[in-house]
Amino acid sequence: MTISGREREDGEAPYTYVVTAADYEEAIGKVKKIHQAEYEDELADLQLEEIFEGMPWEHCGYAWNDVRDSPIST
């Protein structure tokens, strides 16, 4: 899942996270919680950019964060 917060206003690229979730709603909740904890953005500042299923391809051309084992995402 790719999400951006206030950093997008400074031209910073969005962040992509890999989480384990039963459905898209659960995944969205986990990613928002993780991004908020890391960057202290308000929910209103977060913008969902892309949702995809599965792991990013090894040579996908962008960085991503594997947070499947993060205590925040549980």
N, C-alpha and C positions, 0 to 999 in steps of 0.2 A: 504494500500500500504506500502510495506517495502522498505526502502532506506538506503544506507550508504554513508558516506562521508569519509574524511581523517581519521576519528577516527578508521576506520576498520584496518588501518595500525598499530594501537596500540593494536589491539586485542579486541576492543570494539564491542559489538553486534550492528547490524543495528537497525534502529528505524522504528516502525510501526505507521502509521497515519490513522485515519478514516476521510475522507472528503466527502462532498456532491458534486457530479459532474454529468453532463449530459452524459459523456462518459469517456473512459480511458485517452484520450489525455488531457482533462480538469483536470482530477484527477492528472495525472502526473505533469502537470504545477503547480497546487496548492501545491502539496507535495514538489516539488523542491523549490518553492518560500518560503514555511514555513521553510524547513530545512536550506536553505541558510540564512534566516534571523536569525535563532536561532544559527547556528554554523559557520556562515561566510565562508562557503565552496564555491568554484568556481563551476560553472556548470560542468566543466570538471572533477571535483573531485567526483561528485555524481554518484552512481551506483544503478540502480533499481534492487532490489532483488526479489520482488514478488508483484503481483497484485492480489487482490481478491475482490469479490463483496459482500457487506453486512458487518455487524458487526462481529468482532471476537467472537467466542464462549466464554462464561463466564469463563470457566476453560481451556482456550487454552494453558496455560503454558508459556505465555510470556506477557510482558507489552505492552500496546499500548496507543497512544495519540488521544483522541477525539478532533479534531480541526474543527469540522463542523461549529462552531459558531465563529471561529477566524476571526478577521478583516483582517488578512493577506490573508486568503483563499478566500476572496470574490472578 
